[in-house]
Amino acid sequence: MRVLLLTPPMTQLNTPYPASAALYGFLKNRAGELNVQPYQRDLSIELACRIFSASGLKRVRERLKRDFESSAIESESVQFFLEAADDYVRVVDSVVAFLQGKNPSLATRLAGRTLVPEGPRFLPLQDSAVGHHLLKMFGEMGVQDQAKYLGSLFLDDLADVIAQGIDSRFSLARYGEKLAASQTSFAALNEALESEAPTLVDEMLDELSAEVVAELEPELICLSAPFPGNVYGAFRVARQVKLKQPNIKLALGGGYVNTELRRCSETRVFNYFDFLVFDDGARPLLNILEFLHGKRPQSKLLRTLVGNGTSVQWCNDAQEDDIPMAELGAPSYEGLNLAQYISVIEMLNPMHRIWSDARWNKLTIAHGCYWKKCTFCDTSLDYIGRYQNTPSGMVVDHMQALVRETGVSGFHFVDEAAPPAALRAISEEILKRDLVASWWGNLRFEKSFTSELAQLMSDAGCIAVTGGLEVATNRLLKLMDKGVTVEQVARVTKNFANAGILVHAYLMYGFPSQTLQDTVDSLELVRQLFENDCLKSAYWHRFSATVHSPIGRNPERFGIKVLPKKFEGFAENDLEFVDPTGVDHDVLGRALRRALYNYMHGLGLREDVRGWFGDEGIEMVPRPSVARNLVRNALRNEDTSLSGETENFGVRGVK
């Protein structure tokens, strides 16, 4: 049986999403035993390369001219593109090739700012003070990086043209996200799929789907939808396949399915897919293959939803266990055109760029989370709740296999939280084998990460770590059952920084019972962490209560009231709730993001944090209740108090 593993658009441009590579490696190792021939393709990068090409932009120009009267164009991006379309078409293939690493000699021309049209995304560089500060960060010899940054702005301009003139659902990292995010009804997604007026992006994706199916002739297509932003793409692909070759079977899995569709009873979903597969996909896929080979009844499938026209059936033969991590084998990128992937620099911050720059081989050290106590997390679901480790020697075996296959020695460990003991063992094994690699991953900022362990990891090639600090106040960290304190996080992150490892913190605002004072205190502590070189970058997430988290399952414990929401048979995850604090977190979020943007560029670190909130019109902002030297004292292992000096701040940052 010919099995095609597909990644639908859109995901990140610089590296393949890991789901298909993991399943492909698993099937490849068992191809003879299972009587299957696996294939994999990434329609996300293929669609991006089709759009951002000379031929693609010619089609964009024709569509815009057809759909817009020049006097009626309100979008500055679209207007600029049409005026400079010939130049865009002339240079786009060269710029994309440069961002793919194929044309490094173009860097000097790009950095000289005479090659490409400079649309609205370049406007900040025209401000003499801001532009000088940003471009000065590259130094005199950083021509390649400066060119990559300018090439990224060029690509951003084009993405804005697509979103504002061709398809409002499109962006570089997501497609049709609003059609899938927190949609209890399938109606909006179904209507978009069946529209009689497909967009140019739809047409290009339909063409790609037809071409791939014609080339590979699969009998089963498995698509992974990790995020709401590639659900529409997955259904669009399935629609095209069912229209042209209805005998091909289709299965949908991935993070979105696991978290949002567990109660799905919408029969129209099964006009597109034959199977919805939940949680770890290896064993359910084996069972589907046996079913399609006539060796297993449908009722004996594992964690799989199927439709029969008038209803949806849950098939779950719980007698079978998932495939152990040690038996899954190494992922494989065979069949993917790795030369297509596009590296971009979205922000001039050395840590933040890692997500979008360079290609990383993706590996998992452990399934699930060894802590699995955080009250905001989906601890009731398999991807968090079922913890299982991979032997350290096997992890390094997989690293070496991927280096041989891809020629790339950069690795991203995509764990929920990589265990300290495992990272120690892996680091020792890497050094023992003299493997030269660069790697990074997510972890918990717990005290096990001593200065000695941080240095060991650095010696073994660790270049960066990410971790959840969330709301940086001890009261809320305790309510979250995070298992860390601000002081502990300060010491651990400094251990990494001292070892030359970049540190990124995930931050959260809007947590139940979070007051304005909590938010001010949290920002003050984040400021101190940047000021003391504990953090290199961070990102604020708005808190969301989900049905699978302890908060969603017991909201009264956290003092919130969940609002009733009619479930219409499709997706269910985010919960609407009322927090009696009455704080306007949307306004606070704007202040937090602006402050953080400055901190990541080394600006405003001596500024009174209250100023960021005042800029949003918030009156009577309380002074921070934490000592201005709390982090510094924590790094000295001194006692810290909840009061202290909060004045003596300096210049303001970029607004």
N, C-alpha and C positions, 0 to 999 in steps of 0.2 A: 504494500500500500504506500502510495506517495503522499507524504505529510508535509504541508507547508506551514511554517511558523512565521507569522507576520506581526510587525510593529506598525500600527496605524499612526497617522499624523494627529497632533504634533507632539514630539518630545524634543529633548535638547539636541542641538545641531552638531555638537563636537564629538559625541561618542554614542555607541549603540546603547539603548536601554537593555538591561541584563536579562530580561525574562526569556527571550527567544534563544540567546546563547546558552543559557543554563539548560533549557529543555532540549536544544539541539545536541549539546554534548551528551546528555543522558540517552537520547534516542540513537545517536551515532554509535555509542558503545554497545547498544543492544540491538542494532539493526538486523543482524542475522537471526537472532533469537525471536524477535518480534515480527519479522518479515515486513519491515518498513524501510522506506528510503526517505530520510528527512531532508528538507530544504529550509532555508530561512532568508527573509528579505526585510528591509527596513523602509517602508513606504514613507516614513516621516522625512528622512534625509533625501530620498528620491524625489518627493514632491517639492521640497525646498530647492533642490538643484534644478528641477524643471521650471519652476517659477523664476528663480534668480539666474536667468541665462539670457543670452541675446534673443533667442527665439521666444522665450517666455515673456520677456518685456515687450517684444513687438506685439504679442497677443494682448498684453495688458494695455498698451497704448491704443490698439484698435478698439478694445472694449470700452475704454474710457471715452474715446471720441464718439463712439456709438451712443453711449448712455448719458453723456453730459453735454449741455450747451456751454460754451466757454464762458458766457456771462453768468451762468448759474452755478459755477464751481465755487463752493464755499471753503473747501479744504485747501489750506495753504500748501500741504504736501502734494496733493494731486495737481494743483495749478503749477507748482514748480516743476514737477515731473514732466508734465506735458510740454512745458517750455524748453526743458533740457533733455527730452526723451532721446534724441539722437546721440547725445553724449553718454547717457546711461546705457543704451544698447551697445555703444562702441566699447565701453570699458568693463561692463559687468562680468564677462567671462574671465578677464584677466584678474579682476579684483577677487572674485570667488576662488580662482585657482591659487592666488596668493594666500587667502585665508585657509585653504586646504593644505598649505605647505608645499605647493608644487612650483611656486614662482617667486622665490625669495628676492630675486634681483629687482622686483618691482617696489621694494620697500622705500628706496630713496625717493622715487617719484611720488609715492603716496604721502610720505612724510613731508615732502616739499609743498604739498597742498596745491598742486597745479594740475593733477590728473583727473580727479573725479568731480562731478557737480556737488556742491555743498548745500544741501537742502536745510530744512528747519532744524534737524537734529544737530547741526553744526553751530547753531546760533550761540550757545554758551561760549564757544571758543572765540566769538567775535567781541565779547566783552574783554577788554584789554587786561583787566585785573584777574578775572576768573580764568580766561584762556591762558594767560601767562603762567598762572599757578599750576593748572592742570598739565600743560605740556612740559613745564619745567620738571615735573616728576619723572620724566623719562631720562633726563640727563642728556649730555651731548652725544653719547654713544648708543643710546637706546632706540636706534632707528627702526629696527624690526618691530619692537613693541609699539612704538608710536604709530607706525604704519598700520599695524593690526587694529589699534584703537580707532584710527580714522576710517579704516575699511569697515569696521563694525558699525560706525555711525552711518556710513554709506548704506549698509545693509538695513539698518534700522529705518532710514528714510524710505527705502523701498517697501519695507514691511508696513509702514504707515500708509503708503500709497495703496497697497492691497487692502488694508483694513478700512480705509476711509473712502476708497473709490470702487473697489471690486467686491469685497466680502467682509462685512463688519465683524464676522466671527473669527477672523484669522489673526494670529500673531506668530512670532517666531517659535514660541514654546507651547502653544495651545491652539486648538481649533474647535470652535463651537462649544466652549466650556459652559456657557450659561444654559445651553440646551440640556445639560446633564447634571449640573451641580444642584443638589437638593431639590430635584424634580420628583415629586410624588406621583405625578402623572406622566405618561408616555406621550401625551398628545402633541406637545410642542416639538419634541424630537421627531416623532413620526411625520408631522406636517412638513418639517424642514426636509426630511429625507425624500418625501414624495412630491415635493414642489415641482411644478411644471416649468419653472424658470431657474434652473441650476446656475450657480455662479461659475465664473471662470475657474476658480479653485476646485469646485465640484467636478467640473469637466476634466480638469487635469488629473484629479485623483481617480475618476472613472477610467480614464485612458490607461493610467498606470496599473490599475487593478486588472483590467482586461489583458494588458501586455504580459504581466507576470503570470497570470493563470494560463495564457496561451503558451508561454515559454515552458512552464514547469509541469503543467497538466496534473495538478494535485487531485487527490480523491478526498482528502480531509484538510481543511484550513483551520489553524488555531490562531486566534488573535488575542493579544494581551492589551487590556485597557487599564493601565495603572492609575490614571488620573481622569477627572471629568473632561479635561482638555483634549483627550483623544478618543472619547466615546463616540462622538459624532463620526469621526473618521473611520472607526471600526465598523459602525453600522452602515456607513456609506460604501465601504468595501464589500460588506456582506450583501448589500442590496444589489450591487453590480454583478456579483457572482451569481446570486439567485436568479437574476433576470436572464443572464446569458447561459449559465450552466447549472440548472437547478438540482442536478444529481450530486453535485459536490456537497459534502457535509461541512458544516461550520461550527466551531466551538469558540466561546468567548470566556476568558478568565482575566485575572489580574486584580490589582488593588481596588479599583472602582467596584468591580463585581463583588469582591469579598466584603467590602464595607457598606455598599449602598443597596445591593440587590438581593439581600438574603431573604426578604419577604416577597420577592417579585411574583406576582400572579397575573401579570399582563400577557395575554396570549399573543398579542401582536408582536411582541419581542421575538417570538418563534417563527414569524414570517421571514426573519433575517438569520437567526441562529437555530441550530438543532440542539445545541447543548450550552448551558451556562455552568461553568466549572468553578468551584469555590476552594479557597485556601491553596495549600501547596499542590501544584498541578501534576506532578509526576505520576503518582498512583492513579488519580482519576483518568489521566490520559491513557495509561496502560489499559484500564478497564474499558474505555471507549473503543480503543483499537480492538480489543477482544470481542466487544459487542459487534463492531462493524465486520469482523471476520467470522461472525456467527458462532463464537465460542463462549458467549456469556449473554444471559437475558438482560434486557434493559433494566429490570428491577434491581439487578445486582451491580449497577454503576455506583460510584462513590462520590458523595457530595456534588451531585449533578442535578440540575433542573432540566426537564424536557417538556415540550408541549405536545398536545395531541389534537390541537384545533380548537377545542372548547374549554380546556383546562390546562393547568400546569402541574406536573408531577415531580415530587421530590424523591430522588433515588439515592439511597445512602446505605450501602452494605457496610455497616460499622464493624464487621468482623475483620476487615483488612486494615493493616497499619500503613502509615505513610512510609515511603522509601527513606531509610536512614541517610543522614547527611554523608556518611562515609561511603555510601554506595551510589551516590548520584553521579560521580565522576566530575571531571573538569569541564567547565563551560568551553564552548568553541565558537569562534566567529567565522568559521568556514562558510563561504557563500555570500557573505556581506562584502560590499565594496568599501573597504576601509579608507580608501583614498578619497572618497566623496565627503567625508566628515569635515565640517567647517569650524575652525577655532575663532572665537570672538572674545574681545575684552569689553565687558559691559560696564565695568567700573574700574577706576584707577586705584585699585587696592590689591596688594599682592595675594591676599588670601581669597578675596571674593572672586577673583578671576578664575580660580581653579575649577569652578563649576562649568564654565563655558569655554575654557581654553585648554587645548591639548586633548589627545584621545587617551582614555583610561580603560584598561581591562578591569572588568567588574568581578569581584569575588565576594563570597559570604563566608565568614568565619563560623558563625553560629546562627541557627534558626531561632527566631524569637528573641525575647529579652530575659536576661537572668534576674533582673530586678522586678519587673512587671507589677509595680505597685502604684505608679503615678496615677493620680485620680482623674486626670484629664485624658488619659490614654485608652486605646481600645483593648484593654487587658483581657476582655472576654473572648477576643477573636484569636484564631490560630496563629496568625503571623506575629502576635505578641506573646500569647499565653503558652505556646508549646516551645519550650527551650531545648535545643539540642546542639551540641558542639561538634566541630570537625577536628579530627586530630591535627595537631600543628604541623607535623611532618607532611601530611597530605595536602594542607593548604599551600605549603611551599612547593610540593610536587606540582600542584596546579599552576602556581605562579611560573615555574620553569617551563611547563608545557605551553602556556600562553605566550611566553617570550619567544619560544621556538616557532610557534604558529604565526604570530603577528609581527614579530620584530620590535614590539613595544614593551618596555620594562616599567611602565607606570601602572599603578594599581589603585583602585578605589574599593575599599571594603565597605559594602553597602549594608552592614548590620544595623539593627535597631540600636544596639549598644554593644560594641566589641568588649569582651571580658578582659580585665587586666591580666589575669594569669595566662590567657591564650595569647595576648599580645607579647607578653614576655617570652613565652615559648617560641612563638613565630619569629621574633626578633633574634633569639639565640640561634634558631635553625638557619635563618637567612645568613647570619654571620659565619656560622659553621660551614655553610656551603659556598661561601664567597660569592653569593648572588648580589649583583649590583642592580638595585631597583629603587624606585621612588614610590611611596605609597601614603595613603591617608584614609581616614574613616571616622565614623561616629562613635562616641563613647560617653560614659557618664563621668562627670568631674568628681570622682571619689578619691578618698585619701590614699588608695592603693597606688595611685600614680605619683610616686615619689620622684625626687630629682634624679635618683639613680635609674629608675625605670624609664623616665623620660629620655635620659641620655642614651640608654641602651636602644630605645626605639629609634632615636635620631641616628645613631651609629648604623642601624640596620636599614635606614632609608626612609623613615617616617618624615614627611615634610609638613604635614598639617593634621589637625584634629578638629572635629566639630562636636559640640555637646550642648545640652539643654540647660541654660541657666534660668529660663522662663522669667517669672516676675522676681526681680532681684531684691526681695525682702524676706527676712527669715520667717516672719509670720505666715506669709503666703506659701513659701517653700514647704513649711511644715504642713499646711493645709493640703498641699498637693501630694504629700507623702513622697517628696522628691528624694529624701535621704541625704541631702547635702545642706550646708549653710553657705552664706555669702563668703564668710571668712575662708572656709575650706575651698570653695571655688577659686578664690583669689590665689591661694597658695598653689593649688594644682595647676591652674593656667599659667602661673609664673614659672613653675617647674618646666612646663613645656616650652614657654617662650625663652627661658634661659638655655634650653637645649637646642635652640634654633628652629623650633617647630611652630608654625603659624597656628593661631587659635581663632576659631569662629564660634560665637555663642548664639544659640537660638533663644530669642526673647519672646515674651508673651505679655499682652495687655488685655484688660477686660475680664480677668478671672473673677469668678463669683466672690463678692464682698470686697473687691478691690476699690479703694477710695482714691480720691484725688491725692491725698497725702501719700498713700502707697505708691502711686504712679510717680510722684515727684521724687520720693525716696529711691525708687527703682532706677530712675534715670540718673540720679546723683551717684548711685553705686556703679552703674554702667560707665559713667563719666570717669570715675576713679579707676576703674579697671583699664580703660583705655589710657588714662594719664600715666598709670604705673606700668604700661607695656605688658599687661596681662592678656589683653585681647588685641587682635589685629583687625577683626571684622565681626559683624553681628547682623541680625535681621529680626525685626519685630513682626510677630504673627498676632492676629486678632484671635482671642480665645473663641473656640467653638465647642459647645456641648454636643456630644454624639450619643446615640442610643446604646453604643457598645462600651462606654466608659463608666467607671464608678459614679461620676457626677451625673451622667444621663440616667443611670439605673437607680440612683438614690439622690435626687435633686434636693430633697428637703434637708438632707444632712449638710448641704452647703448653702442653705438659706435662699435658694432660688425657687421660682415657680415656673414649671414648664407649661407653655401654652399649648392648648389642643391644636392638632394639625391633621387635617383629613388625609388619610393615606389612600391613594388612588391606584395602587397596584404595581407601581414601578419602583422608584428609589426611596430609600429611607436611611438617613444618617444624621444630619444636623438637626438640632432641636432649637426651637425658639423659646426663650425664657425671659422672665422678668427678674431683675436683680434689684432689691429694695434700696440699694445705695443711690440709684438714680443718676449715676455718673454718665456723662456723655463721652463714651470711649472713642467715638468716631473723631471728635475734635481733638481729644488727647492723642490719638494715634497719629494725626498729622504732625503734631509737635514732636512726638517721639521719633518719627521717621526723619524729620528735618535735622534734629539734633544728631541722630546716628549717622546720617550722611556726612555731616561735618566731621564727626569724630573719626570716621573711617578715612577721611582725607587729612587728618591731623590738625583740624581747625576747631576752634571754640572750646578747647579742652580746659581752659581756665575761666570759662564763662559761667556765670550763675545760671543753673538749670532752669530757674523760674522764668528767665527771659524767653525760652522757647515756647512756653505755654502762654505768656503774655502776648506773643506775636499772633496767637490764634484768638485773641480777644477774651481770654479767660481772666476774670478779675479775682482778686484776693487769693492768689496762688500762695499756698503756705511754704515757708522755708523748709528745706530738708530737715528731717528729724534725726538723720544719721550724721555722725561726725565726718567732717571733711577729710580726716586722716584715717578713716576706718580701714580702708584697704591697705594703706601704707603700714599701719600698725599690725594688721593681720599678716602681712608678709614678713614682719619682724617677729612674728609669734608673740606679740604683746597683747594684753587685754584690750578689748575694744568696748567703747561705750556707745550709747544711743544718743549722745548729745556732744556737741563740740562746735568749733568755729565753722561757719558756713559763708563767711564773707571773703573779701580780698580776691575777687575774680578779675579777670582781665578782658581782653578784646573779644569782640563778637565774631562769629563765624559767617559762612556764606549762607544767605537766606534764599 
